[in-house]
Amino acid sequence: MDHVVWDWNGTLLADVHLVVEASNAGLVAVGEQGTLDLERYRSTFRRPLREFYGDLVGREVDDAEWARMNAEFGAHYLGAEPALPLAAGALEALERFADAGLGQSVLSMLAHDELHATLGRRGLHDWFARVDGDHHHDGRSKAAALATHLEVLGLDPARVVLVGDTLDDAAATAAVGSACVLVAEHSTHHEADLRAVAPAVATLPEAVEHVLGPVSGGRGAPARR
């Protein structure tokens, strides 16, 4: 293995509880009760997102409601995101992979500018050879984004592992021929659902062990861009 592609939300960033809170804010914006909790979120989450919210409210979400839900979700999430912590063990994971000589990059379906902003607030850019968010805002699959990401980096997909947290991450790697390991701790899915489609572990340090095996080593410096 030569390179690690990181997902951001729910993988390196511990944001699943904020996602649930922001989803409740979106539900309230269309006159529904914001009583969604993490267990119900994980038990019902699916894509497309509009259909997921339709399941929650028990009816089709119309265009005007969908616009209000998205606006309220975004306002709630972006207002609180700067204070979110990284997932436990995130910096140590970056160090371990750097020490092992693996290249690292980030691929997220978060809007590209927002992704760079959130990484910048945390001083993380220098760990990564490339950072790609959603450049298109057209609902394209993560598989297409991953294929482009690897092509730009000049990487053989078979020599790449993606560390992520969703069924979409597993589907993307299957489509391009890369490996993956999914982390359940801050996922929008139950661990059992993740395990049904790909190797899955409970925490980020366990993901590192899955990729590298249990090795000892010192702290590494960031791989400069």
Buried (B, 14 or more C-beta within 10 A) or exposed (E): BEBBBBBBBBBBBBBBBBBBBBBBBBBBBBEBEBEBEEEEBBEEBEEEBBEBBBEBBEEEBEEEBBEBBBEBBBBBBEEBBEEBEBBBBBBEBBBBBBBBEBBBBBBBBBBBEBBBBBBEEBEBBEBBBBBBBBEEEEEEBBBEBBBBBBEEBEBEBEBBBBBBBBBBBBBBBBBBEBBBBBBBBBBBBBBEBBBEBBBBBEBBBBBBBBBBEEEEEEEBEBBEE
